[in-house]
């Protein structure tokens, strides 16, 4: 489980970095944003996929949402890199779809972990943020002037990425703490009685 916690933590850091760059560099061009999103989705997907495969290797039944969410991230990241000429509207729909897919799988993962990890609700909170973000972007992608829309979308993307990254980091911390507590408990019970 510690490897899964590390993968989730790295995905959280990547999300915070992506959000920070998006928030504090609002003049970013559409092409740069496309590649930045592609890299973020790909790396997040790779780490989520790694976490899921690690859980599968340990014969855990909680691997499915991580693997499917990770595959979605890798595929969307690859599509963004190999088709950078996507229109503004298509990119918005890709970002919205990715956020909704990731959100659903994070909620499923938190339900699977609720009996194992205290604070698994933070992963559900990240999933809920993702779904709300994706729904907002998908519902109003072309309204208003495109420049104002892009600035608002950039801020929304940045805030979402930072909040979701923070909740992923906290969920990773809780997962790591559970494993540390289990190891400590097992070690104390395995000591010879005098």
Helices and strands as residue ranges (DSSP letters): H 2-24, H 30-57, H 63-82, H 88-113, H 121-139, H 146-189
